C-alpha cells in the first residue's frame, strides 16, 4: 500500500474528494497524513518521493510562484504538474469577486520558471484533450514532470 500524504492548500478543497479517491484514508480517519498548509510559506509537513500538483499553480499569485516551487522542490525530488493556461470562468468576477486563475502564462514561461527550481523537465506537453471542464470551455494545459533526480546511468 502506498504511504499517501495530502496537503490541502485551502480549507475544504480536498475533504470531499478524499472519501471518493481513497476511502480507506477517510474510513480510518488517517488524518495525520492529511494536513492544511500554505504553499508559499516554508512548510515542514512531510517529504515525499514524488509530488502531484493538478489545477493548483494557476491559482497562485504571480509574486508567490517562485516561493511555492521552491517549497515543493525542497520536499520532493520530483513533481508532476498539470497547469491550466486559461483564464478562469467568465462569471468568476460576479461569483467570487475576481478571477480565480491568477497566474495565466505561456508554456514557455512555465518552463523557464520551473527550471529555476528543478534540474530537468520530463515529457512536457501542451494538451487540450484533458477531461471536460464546463467552467472552462477553451481548455489548454501545460503538463510536465519536473525532477531534481539525476538521470540513471547505464
C-alpha positions in Angstrom: 0.0 0.0 0.0 1.2 3.5 -0.8 2.0 5.9 2.0 -0.1 8.8 0.9 0.2 12.3 2.2 -2.2 15.1 1.2 -1.5 18.8 1.6 -4.6 20.9 1.4 -3.9 24.5 0.4 -7.4 25.9 1.1 -9.9 24.7 3.7 -12.5 22.3 2.4 -10.9 21.7 -1.1 -9.9 18.1 -0.6 -12.1 16.9 2.2 -15.0 15.7 -0.1 -12.6 14.2 -2.6 -10.6 12.1 -0.1 -13.5 9.8 0.6 -14.1 9.2 -3.1 -10.4 8.8 -4.1 -9.1 6.9 -1.1 -12.0 5.6 1.1 -9.5 3.8 3.3 -8.0 7.1 4.4 -11.4 8.6 5.1 -12.7 5.4 6.8 -9.7 5.1 9.1 -9.6 8.9 9.8 -6.0 8.7 8.8 -5.7 12.5 9.2 -2.1 12.7 10.3 -1.4 12.3 6.6 -3.9 15.0 5.7 -2.8 18.5 6.6 -3.6 22.0 5.7 -0.9 24.5 4.8 0.2 27.4 2.8 2.4 26.5 -0.2 4.2 29.8 -0.3 5.3 29.8 3.3 8.0 27.5 4.5 6.4 24.2 5.5 7.8 21.1 7.0 4.8 18.8 7.0 6.5 15.9 5.2 8.7 14.9 2.4 7.6 12.6 -0.4 9.3 10.7 -3.2 7.0 12.3 -5.8 4.5 15.1 -5.7 1.4 15.7 -7.8 0.1 19.2 -8.5 -3.0 19.4 -10.6 -5.0 22.6 -11.1 -3.0 24.4 -8.4 -0.3 26.6 -9.8 -2.6 28.9 -11.9 -4.3 29.8 -8.6 -1.1 31.1 -7.0 -0.4 34.8 -7.2 2.4 35.5 -9.7 4.6 37.0 -7.0 4.3 33.8 -5.0 5.0 31.2 -7.7 8.8 31.0 -7.1 8.2 30.5 -3.3 5.7 27.7 -4.0 8.0 25.9 -6.4 11.0 26.4 -4.0 9.0 24.7 -1.3 7.8 21.9 -3.5 11.4 21.3 -4.7 12.6 21.2 -1.0 10.0 18.5 -0.1 10.1 16.2 -3.2 12.7 15.5 -5.8 10.1 15.1 -8.5 6.6 16.5 -9.1 4.0 16.1 -11.8 2.4 19.4 -12.7 -0.8 20.0 -14.7 -1.2 23.7 -15.0 -4.1 25.5 -16.7 -3.1 28.0 -19.4 -6.6 29.6 -19.4 -8.3 32.4 -17.7 -10.8 31.2 -15.2 -14.6 31.3 -15.9 -16.2 34.4 -17.2 -18.6 34.6 -14.3 -15.9 34.4 -11.6 -15.9 38.2 -11.2 -19.6 38.0 -10.3 -19.5 34.9 -8.2 -16.1 35.3 -6.4 -15.2 38.9 -6.9 -12.3 38.2 -9.2 -10.7 35.7 -11.5 -9.5 32.5 -9.8 -6.6 31.9 -12.2 -4.2 34.5 -11.0 -1.1 33.2 -13.0 -2.1 32.6 -16.6 1.1 32.3 -18.6 2.5 30.6 -21.6 4.1 27.1 -21.6 7.5 28.8 -22.2 7.1 31.0 -19.1 6.2 27.9 -17.0 9.2 26.0 -18.4 11.6 28.8 -17.6 10.1 29.2 -14.1 10.1 25.5 -13.3 13.7 25.2 -14.4 14.7 27.7 -11.7 13.8 25.1 -9.2 14.1 21.7 -10.9 17.1 20.3 -12.9 15.1 18.8 -15.7 11.6 18.8 -17.2 10.4 15.4 -18.5 7.7 14.9 -21.1 6.4 18.5 -21.4 3.2 18.8 -23.4 0.6 21.3 -24.1 -2.7 19.4 -24.2 -6.3 20.3 -25.0 -7.6 16.8 -24.7 -7.9 16.5 -20.9 -11.3 15.9 -19.2 -14.1 18.3 -19.9 -14.3 21.3 -17.6 -17.6 23.1 -18.1 -16.3 26.2 -16.3 -13.5 26.4 -18.9 -14.9 26.0 -22.4 -11.5 26.5 -24.0 -9.0 24.3 -22.2 -5.3 24.3 -22.6 -3.0 22.7 -20.1 0.8 22.5 -19.6 1.6 19.0 -18.3 5.1 18.2 -17.2 7.1 16.2 -14.7 9.8 18.4 -13.1 12.7 16.5 -11.4 15.8 17.0 -9.4 16.8 13.4 -9.8 19.9 12.6 -11.7 19.4 10.6 -14.9 20.2 6.9 -14.4 23.5 5.9 -15.9 23.6 2.6 -17.6 
